[in-house]
Structure formats: structure tokens, C-alpha cells
């Protein structure tokens, strides 16, 4: 039996690599003779740099940049293709994991550090930047990133806008003449895991800001700011980005990249699978196991789990999903190639305890799933 194990990260608990090892350990205790292939996955969020560096034999570069709260954090980016391509993970510089729970407020977080990573890559002479924008702590529309790259954002009173979302509604003018000139010769590819628009019920503020610490009042403030921001951009470019699929990803940073940096928007999971030659292994696989921290209706919006399930369905391969928690509208995933979903929570736990015990709970859940499959094999032989 050949089993592919291809989980995404379990946010704030396990990396994709740790998750893959835990699942493998659980299954090996029941099926030691099976062949296991572990593909730690990423879809434009955490783990994208490591996934692409591992797949393409690249190099990881570490440096200190401004974090979401403007204090210095240790971040990194990857160099691929003999240094011609950089892969940058927004989560490494501007990620939610960089912000303590009691300090999460997307009105005050910035993507400035992501722009600093881009500048570092340009200093290295790259010709292409792959910017993975999942897992951010921000809803600043990429204002912070653009300011790091040299753009100026002016308030109505003529003063420079602070590079956070709080003052976005005060934006009057954007000056791009001071942008780093090297960006004109650099191809920028945005990879993300969701197709949510910039504004509206499924937009950056209303869908993602609460996950980043926003109250209802903050969400309203952010929505108004993003709407005003989109108006300014449309007046400059003639393009309305409000409802473009994917424009709400990364707290709206994709809009800045598309409008001002001539970027293209791509599927994160397709980019990673192509680099890993994932399809080549599927043809001879018996079972695929995927996983992520939370599965709900958002999982359908371009998440790695669904991308892999759809690929497996093309080959008629069953897919089992192991998740931290099951959210609302989960039944829809069964129409996308997922055959069964299991939660790793063994009992009622606090959020902190669930995060700390993630690896043990995941391994135990994988073991129990394997035992059920073993029962199924026995039944199939008897009947």
C-alpha cells in the first residue's frame, strides 16, 4: 500500500513537516510495511518558502525586519533557480504568529517587513519574486509593504500616512515616483490560498479581520478604509479591484501588488504541487491523507487541502482529511474529493492546550484512523 501524506500547517501549533511526521508515525504503528511519501504542503501561507526551497534545492536566507507591530523580528526568504528567483513568505515578517494574543489589532499591524524582505531579495539581484501572502496579521491593503519599497501615502492634511490600517480612510494621494526602480525589471507573482474579494461580506475585513483580533467596531473601520483605498486606486489606475477574486488575501496586500507592481495572481497550491512534481506520484498511490488546523466553508476557497483532494479525485484515489477543528459548512468538502474528515481533539480543551498538544493528538488520531482502515480490510476479506 502506497500512502501520500500531504498536510498543510496546523497554524500556531505544527508546521506542515511536523504534521506529516505525526501522521506517518500514527499510520506506521498499524501498517509498518506500507510505503509512505510525505509532502509537507503550503498554499501561499506558512511553509511556502520551505516547501519550494526543499522541492527545488534552494537556499534559505535569514534576516531581521520590522514585524507586524514594528518591532524587529527574525524572518527569512528563499532563493531558487541559482539566485534568480526569491520566494518570500508574508507570514515570516508580517504573520499572525508574530503577534501575542493580547496584542492582536489589525488596525495597528503593518506589512512593512514584507516590503523589507522584497528589498533584500532585490539587493541579491533576483529577477523574479514569488510572494506568498497567507497567514498575515494585517489588513493594511499592502500600504506598509509599498512604503518599505519607496512609495509615499499622503493624508488629507498633507502629512504622510502611518503605515498601518488605522488611518487608511484618511488617504488622499499615493506617490509612486519614489518606488525602488529595480521593481520595474522584476517579475512578481502573488500566490495565495483564498479567492476572497477585497471588500464585502466575504472580504478582507469581514472575513479575516476577526481572526486577527478585530472587534466588530474595528471591522467596520477597516471595511470603510479599504473601500476608500479602492476608490483611490481606481482613480489612479482606472481599475476597480473591490471584487477581484483573491484581492482580499493577505489583508488586501495583493491589491497593492497588482495595481502598483504589475504582479500576477496565482494559486498557491498549484505552484507548490508543480514544484514538487506531486502529480507524478499520484498515479500509483492508494490513499492520500491531508490535514490543516481548521476546516470550514473557507476551505473551499483555494485551500491546499481542497486543491490536493481535487487532484486525487482525477485518479480515483480516496482522500482522508485530519483537522484540528471542524467548522461550519463542512459538508461541502465532500463534493470536492474529500471522502472522510476527522478532528484530532480527543476531548474538550482550552485553545492553548489544543495548540500545545497538537502533535500528540494528531498522531493518536492518525493511529485510530489506521485501525479503522485495518478493520475495513479484514471485513473486505471476510465478505
N, C-alpha and C positions, 0 to 999 in steps of 0.2 A: 504494500500500500504506500502510495506517494502522497504526502500531505504538504501543502504550501501554507505557511503561517505568515500572514501579511497584515499585522495590526498597525494602526496609527498610534500616536502617543496617547496616554491617558493623562490629560492636562493636569499639571501640578502634582502628579503622583508618579508616573512612569514614562520614561522615554519609549519610543517605538521599539528600540533594541531590547530594552529591559522587558517590555511586554511580550515580545516574541520569544524570548528565552523562558519566561514564566509559563507561557502556553506550551512550549515544546517540552518543558520538564514535566508538566502535568500529563501530557499525552504519552510521553516515553515510559512513564511508570506503568502504563497499561499496554501500550503497543511498542515495545522496545525494538522490534525488528523493522518497523516502518521506516521509510525514507522521509526525512524532514528537510524542507527548504525554507529558511527564514528570510523574509524580505521586510525589514523594518520600513514602514511606509511613511510618506508625508504627502500632503496635498496642497502645499503652499503655506503651511503653518510650521510649527516647531518640528525640527528634524529634517527639513528640506535640504539644508546645507550638508548635513552628514550623509543623507541618502544619496545625493548627487556626487559628493566627493568620493564616497565608497564605490559607487557604480562606475565612475569614470576615472578613478585613480588620481584624484585631485589632491589639493593641499589646503589645510585649514589655517587661516591667519587670525591671530588673536590681538585685540587692542582695546583700549579704554575709550568710551564715548559717553555722551550725555544720555542718561536713562530717561524713562518716561517722566520722572519728577525732577529732571535737570541735573541730578547728582551723577557723578561718574559711575559707570558700570562696566564690568568686563564683558566684552562682546566679541564677535568673530564673523568672518565671512570665508567663503571658499574660492579657490582658484582652480579652474578647469581648463582643458584644451591648451596645455602648455602656457598658461597665464593669459590667454586671450579672452577668457570668459570669467566673470565673477558671479557667484551665486550668493545673494545677500538675504538674510532672514530677518524680517522686521521684528519678529519676536525676540531675537537676540539683543537688540538695542532698545526697542520700544514695546516690549512684551508685557502682558498682564502679570506674568510670574515675577517681574521686576518690582512690582508694587505690593507692599504689605496690605492685607485685607482691610485694615482700618484706615488706610490712606487712599483707597481707590475712589477716584473722582475724575471722570473723563473730561470735565471742564478744565482741569488743571494739568493734564498729561500731554506730552508732546512727542512728535515723530522726528524731532531734530536729530537724535542719534542715528536714525536710519539714514538720513542725508549724510552724516559724517562717515558712515560705512561706505556709502557710494563715493564720496570724495577720496577715501583711502584706496578704493579699488581703481579709481581714475589715476591716482598717483602711481599705481602699479602698471599703468599702461593698458588696461583692458579695453577691448573693442566691443564687448557685449556685457550687459548686466542682466542677470535673471533675479528679479526682486520678488521674493516670496512674502506675502503680506498678511498671512493668517496669524492669529494669536496676539494681536496688538492690544495695548491698554488705552488706545487713543480713539478719539472721534474728532480729530482736528482737520480733516479734509486734506491732509498732507502739507498743511501750512508750515509746520515745523521742518519737515524734510526739505521743502523748497527754500526756506530761509537759510538752512545749512548749505544749500547748493548755490546761494548767492542772490536769490530773488528777494525783493522787498515788498512788504504788505503794509499799506498805509491806512490808518484810521481816518474817520471823517474830520478829525481835528488836525490832521496833518502829521501826527506822530506815528511812529512805527507800531504796528500791531504786535502784541506779545505773542510768542509762538506757541500758544495753546488755544483751545477751542473757546475759552470763556468770552473773548472779545470778537468772535467771528462776525457777529451781527453788526459790528461797528466798521467792518471793512469797507473802504471806499475805492481804493486803487491798488493794482498789482503792477510792480515794475520788474520786468524780466530782462532788461538790458544788461544787468549785472550778473546774470547767471554764468556759471563756470562754462567757458567756451568749449571745453573738451566734451561736453554733453552733446554737442552737435554732431560729433563723429562717433558717438557711442550708441549702439542699438540697445534698447531697454525693453525687456519682456517681463510683464507682470504675471505672476502665477498665483492663483488663489483657489480657495476651496468652496466658495459660495457664489451664487449669482444674484444676490440681493441688490436692489437699486439703492441709490444714494438717499432718497427720501421716501416718505410714505409709511404705511403700516408695516411693511417688511424691509424698511430702510435701515441705514446705519444707526440712527438714533433710537428708533423704537424697538428694533430687534436686538441689537448688540450692546447698546449703552448700559441697559440694566445689568448685563453680565459683567460689566466693567466698573460697577459701583454707582451707577446713576440712579437718583431718585426720580419720581415722576416729574417733579419740577425741573430737574436737570435735563431730562429727556426732551421736554418742551423747549427749553432754552437751546439745546443742541439742534433740534429739528429746525427751529427758526434760523439759527446761524447757518446751517447747511443749505437751506433754501435761499438765503441771501447770497451765500457764496456761489451757488449755482447760477444765480442771476448775474453776478459779476463776471463769471467765466463765460456765460453765454454772450454777454455784451462784448467781450474781448474776442471770442473765437467764432461766434455765430452758431455754436453747437450747444444743444440742451442735453446735459448729462444726468438730469434728475432721475430718469427711469432706465438708464442703460444697465442691462444685466451685469452684475459684478461691480458696479460703481460704488456700492455700499461696503465693499470689502475693505478690511484694514482701516476702518473708521473713515472711509472716503479717500484714502491716500491714492487709490487707483485713478480717481478723477484728476488729481493734480498731475500724475504721471502721464495720463492720456492727453490732457489738454495742453500741458506745458513742455513735456519731454518727448512727445511723439512716440509714446510707448504703445505696445500691443498687449492685449489681454488674453491669457492662455489658461487652459485647465491645468491645475497643479498636479492632479493625479495622472493625467496623460503624459505630462512632461517627465515625471518620475518613473512611470512604468516604461516609457520608451527608453530612458537611460539605462534602466535595469534589464532590458530585454525580457520583461516579465511575460509577455505573450508566448515566448519561445518555450517556457516551462509549463504553461497551462495545458498544452495539448496532451500531455502524458500524465496529468495529475488526477487523483481520485477524489480529493477533498480540499477545499480552501477554507481556512479559518481567518476571519478578520476581527478587528476589535477597535474600540475607541472609548473615551471616558463617558460620553453621554450620547444616547441615540434618541432622536425625536423627529419631528417633522422637518427640522432644518437639515437633517442628514441627507435628505433628497436633493438639497441644493448644491450639488457638486462635491460632496464629501468623499474622501478616499474610499471609505467602506462601500459606498454605492458604486463608485467607479469600478472597483475590483469585482463586485458582485455582477455587474453588467457584463464585464469581460468573461467571467467564469460561465455565465449563462449561455454565452455563444458556443461554448464547448459542452454544455450539458453537465457541468460539474456542480455538485451541491456546495452551498456556502453556509457556514455557521458563523454567526456574529456573537462575540463575547464583549459585553459593555459594562461600564461602571454602573450606570443607572439607565432605566428605560423611561423616556418622557412621553409627552402627548403625541398622538397621531402616528404611533409606531407601526401600526398595521400596514401602512402604505409601503414599507420597505419590502414586504413580501411580494409585491408586484415588480420589484426591481432586481430580482435574482437572489435575494436572501431567503434561505429555507427555514432557519430557526434562529432565535435570539435568546441569549441567556445573560442574566445580570450576575455579577460577581459578588454582590453584597450578601453575606450569609445571615445577617440579622440587622436590626435597627442600629445604626451607628451615627455618631456625630460626623460632620463633614471632615473635621481634622483627622479623626480616627480612620475614616474610609480612605483618605489620601495616604496616610501613613502605612496602612495595612494592604495597600493596593496590590503589591507583588504577591504576597501570600494568598490573598483572596482570589487573585487571577489564576494562580497555579492550581489551587484547590478546585476552582470551578472547571478548569480545563480537564483535570483528572476525572471529575464526576461526569463530564460530557463524554469523555473517552469510555468510561464504564458503561454508560447508556448505549454507546455505539457497539460496545462489545456484546451487550445483551441482544442488540438487534442482529448482530452476525450469528449468534447462537440460534436465535429464533428463525432466521432465514435458512439455516442448515436443517433445522428440525421440520420446517414446513415448506 
